[in-house]
Amino acid sequence: MNYPMRSLENCLQARVRVMAMLTLALVSSGAAPAAAQTPEARLPSCLACHGEHGTSTNPEVPSLGGQRAPYMEIQLYLYRERMNRNDVMNEVMTGVSNEDLGIIADLLSQLSPPAAAKDGIDTARMDRGRALIHRHRCDVCHNPDLSGRDNIPRIAGQREDYLLKALRGYKNNTRPGYDASMGEVLQPITDEDIRDLAYFSARQP
């Protein structure tokens, strides 16, 4: 993740371009609407896995509380188009219209952020994680408080097991995302550092 500022600028510019292209795709693609199910009617099935109040209690299932609507709309689109592979999410998003994707994302964005993990804080690991976040400029894209912005996710307070899964997925290219930046960023990072990054992020308010 410790890459030159020019690469960081290229990463941010690429994200802006990708978000613009995906927004255009959301507006222009002709996905068929799901059969007679309103976005509001779909919410209970979302919250059954991701947590009624936006905080997941299921291993490796992310909390959605505090995420921005643009980020979630793009993620839902990627699942609908099977650009991100997850059997449950691919099935749930099948046939959902572009308009409904936006409505679902907006409804989910109103959930409260999850509380930071507080179990047995290891000060040394927190210090290592904080240093890694700054060294690899995670705090540039995800904000200094890791709250996320626009199409970049909130990672503060996210489930530690999910963060581990996601970061490892980016590193081994099993989680493609919507651009290559995270895969590139994670390549030089060791699994020990990934564990410290996830540990620190999960414990941020």
FIVO-482054 format. One record per residue (C-alpha): residue in three letters; x, y, z. Coordinates in steps of 0.5 Angstrom, whole numbers, plus 500, padded with zeros to 3 digits. Each point is the difference from the previous one (the first is absolute). Layout:
N
@type = ALA&px = X&py = Y&pz = Z $
...
***
This chain:
205
@type = MET&px = 500&py = 500&pz = 500 $
@type = ASN&px = 506&py = 505&pz = 501 $
@type = TYR&px = 500&py = 502&pz = 493 $
@type = PRO&px = 502&py = 507&pz = 497 $
@type = MET&px = 495&py = 506&pz = 500 $
@type = ARG&px = 500&py = 500&pz = 492 $
@type = SER&px = 497&py = 493&pz = 501 $
@type = LEU&px = 495&py = 502&pz = 505 $
@type = GLU&px = 498&py = 506&pz = 496 $
@type = ASN&px = 499&py = 495&pz = 494 $
@type = CYS&px = 496&py = 495&pz = 505 $
@type = LEU&px = 495&py = 506&pz = 502 $
@type = GLN&px = 499&py = 502&pz = 492 $
@type = ALA&px = 499&py = 493&pz = 498 $
@type = ARG&px = 494&py = 499&pz = 506 $
@type = VAL&px = 497&py = 507&pz = 497 $
@type = ARG&px = 500&py = 497&pz = 493 $
@type = VAL&px = 497&py = 493&pz = 502 $
@type = MET&px = 495&py = 503&pz = 504 $
@type = ALA&px = 498&py = 505&pz = 495 $
@type = MET&px = 500&py = 494&pz = 495 $
@type = LEU&px = 496&py = 495&pz = 505 $
@type = THR&px = 495&py = 506&pz = 501 $
@type = LEU&px = 499&py = 501&pz = 493 $
@type = ALA&px = 499&py = 492&pz = 499 $
@type = LEU&px = 495&py = 500&pz = 506 $
@type = VAL&px = 496&py = 506&pz = 496 $
@type = SER&px = 500&py = 497&pz = 493 $
@type = SER&px = 500&py = 492&pz = 501 $
@type = GLY&px = 493&py = 496&pz = 499 $
@type = ALA&px = 500&py = 496&pz = 506 $
@type = ALA&px = 493&py = 497&pz = 501 $
@type = PRO&px = 497&py = 501&pz = 507 $
@type = ALA&px = 499&py = 495&pz = 505 $
@type = ALA&px = 493&py = 497&pz = 500 $
@type = ALA&px = 495&py = 505&pz = 504 $
@type = GLN&px = 505&py = 501&pz = 506 $
@type = THR&px = 501&py = 507&pz = 502 $
@type = PRO&px = 507&py = 502&pz = 503 $
@type = GLU&px = 497&py = 501&pz = 507 $
@type = ALA&px = 497&py = 493&pz = 500 $
@type = ARG&px = 507&py = 497&pz = 498 $
@type = LEU&px = 503&py = 504&pz = 506 $
@type = PRO&px = 499&py = 494&pz = 505 $
@type = SER&px = 503&py = 495&pz = 496 $
@type = CYS&px = 506&py = 505&pz = 500 $
@type = LEU&px = 500&py = 501&pz = 508 $
@type = ALA&px = 499&py = 493&pz = 501 $
@type = CYS&px = 507&py = 499&pz = 498 $
@type = HIS&px = 504&py = 506&pz = 501 $
@type = GLY&px = 496&py = 502&pz = 507 $
@type = GLU&px = 494&py = 503&pz = 502 $
@type = HIS&px = 503&py = 507&pz = 502 $
@type = GLY&px = 506&py = 500&pz = 495 $
@type = THR&px = 504&py = 496&pz = 504 $
@type = SER&px = 502&py = 493&pz = 498 $
@type = THR&px = 500&py = 494&pz = 505 $
@type = ASN&px = 502&py = 495&pz = 494 $
@type = PRO&px = 507&py = 498&pz = 499 $
@type = GLU&px = 503&py = 503&pz = 494 $
@type = VAL&px = 494&py = 503&pz = 498 $
@type = PRO&px = 501&py = 508&pz = 500 $
@type = SER&px = 496&py = 505&pz = 504 $
@type = LEU&px = 497&py = 505&pz = 496 $
@type = GLY&px = 499&py = 506&pz = 505 $
@type = GLY&px = 503&py = 506&pz = 498 $
@type = GLN&px = 501&py = 498&pz = 493 $
@type = ARG&px = 499&py = 506&pz = 495 $
@type = ALA&px = 495&py = 499&pz = 495 $
@type = PRO&px = 504&py = 501&pz = 493 $
@type = TYR&px = 505&py = 494&pz = 503 $
@type = MET&px = 494&py = 495&pz = 501 $
@type = GLU&px = 496&py = 502&pz = 494 $
@type = ILE&px = 507&py = 498&pz = 496 $
@type = GLN&px = 501&py = 494&pz = 504 $
@type = LEU&px = 493&py = 497&pz = 499 $
@type = TYR&px = 500&py = 502&pz = 492 $
@type = LEU&px = 507&py = 495&pz = 500 $
@type = TYR&px = 496&py = 495&pz = 504 $
@type = ARG&px = 494&py = 500&pz = 495 $
@type = GLU&px = 505&py = 500&pz = 494 $
@type = ARG&px = 504&py = 494&pz = 503 $
@type = MET&px = 506&py = 504&pz = 500 $
@type = ASN&px = 501&py = 499&pz = 507 $
@type = ARG&px = 499&py = 492&pz = 502 $
@type = ASN&px = 495&py = 498&pz = 506 $
@type = ASP&px = 495&py = 495&pz = 499 $
@type = VAL&px = 495&py = 503&pz = 505 $
@type = MET&px = 501&py = 508&pz = 497 $
@type = ASN&px = 500&py = 498&pz = 493 $
@type = GLU&px = 493&py = 496&pz = 501 $
@type = VAL&px = 497&py = 506&pz = 504 $
@type = MET&px = 502&py = 505&pz = 495 $
@type = THR&px = 498&py = 497&pz = 494 $
@type = GLY&px = 495&py = 504&pz = 496 $
@type = VAL&px = 500&py = 506&pz = 505 $
@type = SER&px = 499&py = 506&pz = 496 $
@type = ASN&px = 505&py = 506&pz = 500 $
@type = GLU&px = 495&py = 504&pz = 503 $
@type = ASP&px = 499&py = 495&pz = 506 $
@type = LEU&px = 508&py = 499&pz = 501 $
@type = GLY&px = 500&py = 508&pz = 501 $
@type = ILE&px = 494&py = 500&pz = 505 $
@type = ILE&px = 503&py = 494&pz = 504 $
@type = ALA&px = 507&py = 503&pz = 500 $
@type = ASP&px = 497&py = 506&pz = 503 $
@type = LEU&px = 495&py = 496&pz = 505 $
@type = LEU&px = 506&py = 496&pz = 502 $
@type = SER&px = 505&py = 507&pz = 501 $
@type = GLN&px = 495&py = 502&pz = 505 $
@type = LEU&px = 502&py = 495&pz = 505 $
@type = SER&px = 505&py = 502&pz = 506 $
@type = PRO&px = 507&py = 498&pz = 500 $
@type = PRO&px = 502&py = 494&pz = 504 $
@type = ALA&px = 504&py = 501&pz = 506 $
@type = ALA&px = 507&py = 499&pz = 501 $
@type = ALA&px = 502&py = 493&pz = 502 $
@type = LYS&px = 503&py = 501&pz = 508 $
@type = ASP&px = 502&py = 493&pz = 502 $
@type = GLY&px = 507&py = 500&pz = 503 $
@type = ILE&px = 503&py = 505&pz = 496 $
@type = ASP&px = 507&py = 498&pz = 499 $
@type = THR&px = 504&py = 507&pz = 500 $
@type = ALA&px = 506&py = 498&pz = 496 $
@type = ARG&px = 496&py = 497&pz = 494 $
@type = MET&px = 496&py = 506&pz = 500 $
@type = ASP&px = 506&py = 504&pz = 500 $
@type = ARG&px = 503&py = 496&pz = 494 $
@type = GLY&px = 493&py = 500&pz = 496 $
@type = ARG&px = 500&py = 508&pz = 501 $
@type = ALA&px = 507&py = 500&pz = 497 $
@type = LEU&px = 498&py = 496&pz = 494 $
@type = ILE&px = 494&py = 504&pz = 499 $
@type = HIS&px = 504&py = 506&pz = 499 $
@type = ARG&px = 506&py = 497&pz = 497 $
@type = HIS&px = 496&py = 497&pz = 494 $
@type = ARG&px = 495&py = 506&pz = 500 $
@type = CYS&px = 494&py = 496&pz = 501 $
@type = ASP&px = 498&py = 507&pz = 504 $
@type = VAL&px = 500&py = 504&pz = 493 $
@type = CYS&px = 495&py = 496&pz = 497 $
@type = HIS&px = 495&py = 497&pz = 506 $
@type = ASN&px = 501&py = 507&pz = 504 $
@type = PRO&px = 505&py = 501&pz = 506 $
@type = ASP&px = 494&py = 497&pz = 504 $
@type = LEU&px = 499&py = 494&pz = 495 $
@type = SER&px = 493&py = 503&pz = 499 $
@type = GLY&px = 500&py = 499&pz = 493 $
@type = ARG&px = 497&py = 505&pz = 495 $
@type = ASP&px = 496&py = 499&pz = 493 $
@type = ASN&px = 502&py = 494&pz = 497 $
@type = ILE&px = 505&py = 498&pz = 505 $
@type = PRO&px = 498&py = 496&pz = 506 $
@type = ARG&px = 500&py = 501&pz = 507 $
@type = ILE&px = 504&py = 495&pz = 504 $
@type = ALA&px = 500&py = 503&pz = 507 $
@type = GLY&px = 496&py = 495&pz = 504 $
@type = GLN&px = 500&py = 495&pz = 495 $
@type = ARG&px = 500&py = 493&pz = 502 $
@type = GLU&px = 507&py = 498&pz = 500 $
@type = ASP&px = 499&py = 493&pz = 497 $
@type = TYR&px = 496&py = 503&pz = 494 $
@type = LEU&px = 506&py = 505&pz = 499 $
@type = LEU&px = 505&py = 494&pz = 501 $
@type = LYS&px = 496&py = 496&pz = 494 $
@type = ALA&px = 500&py = 507&pz = 496 $
@type = LEU&px = 507&py = 502&pz = 500 $
@type = ARG&px = 502&py = 493&pz = 499 $
@type = GLY&px = 496&py = 499&pz = 494 $
@type = TYR&px = 502&py = 507&pz = 497 $
@type = LYS&px = 507&py = 497&pz = 501 $
@type = ASN&px = 499&py = 493&pz = 497 $
@type = ASN&px = 496&py = 503&pz = 494 $
@type = THR&px = 494&py = 496&pz = 502 $
@type = ARG&px = 496&py = 507&pz = 502 $
@type = PRO&px = 500&py = 504&pz = 494 $
@type = GLY&px = 497&py = 506&pz = 502 $
@type = TYR&px = 498&py = 505&pz = 495 $
@type = ASP&px = 507&py = 502&pz = 498 $
@type = ALA&px = 507&py = 497&pz = 502 $
@type = SER&px = 503&py = 505&pz = 505 $
@type = MET&px = 499&py = 496&pz = 506 $
@type = GLY&px = 503&py = 494&pz = 497 $
@type = GLU&px = 506&py = 504&pz = 498 $
@type = VAL&px = 500&py = 503&pz = 507 $
@type = LEU&px = 500&py = 494&pz = 504 $
@type = GLN&px = 505&py = 496&pz = 496 $
@type = PRO&px = 506&py = 502&pz = 504 $
@type = ILE&px = 497&py = 500&pz = 507 $
@type = THR&px = 501&py = 493&pz = 504 $
@type = ASP&px = 494&py = 496&pz = 503 $
@type = GLU&px = 503&py = 503&pz = 507 $
@type = ASP&px = 499&py = 507&pz = 498 $
@type = ILE&px = 493&py = 498&pz = 497 $
@type = ARG&px = 498&py = 497&pz = 507 $
@type = ASP&px = 502&py = 507&pz = 503 $
@type = LEU&px = 497&py = 504&pz = 495 $
@type = ALA&px = 493&py = 496&pz = 501 $
@type = TYR&px = 501&py = 500&pz = 508 $
@type = PHE&px = 501&py = 508&pz = 500 $
@type = SER&px = 495&py = 502&pz = 495 $
@type = ALA&px = 494&py = 496&pz = 504 $
@type = ARG&px = 502&py = 503&pz = 506 $
@type = GLN&px = 499&py = 507&pz = 498 $
@type = PRO&px = 494&py = 504&pz = 502 $
***
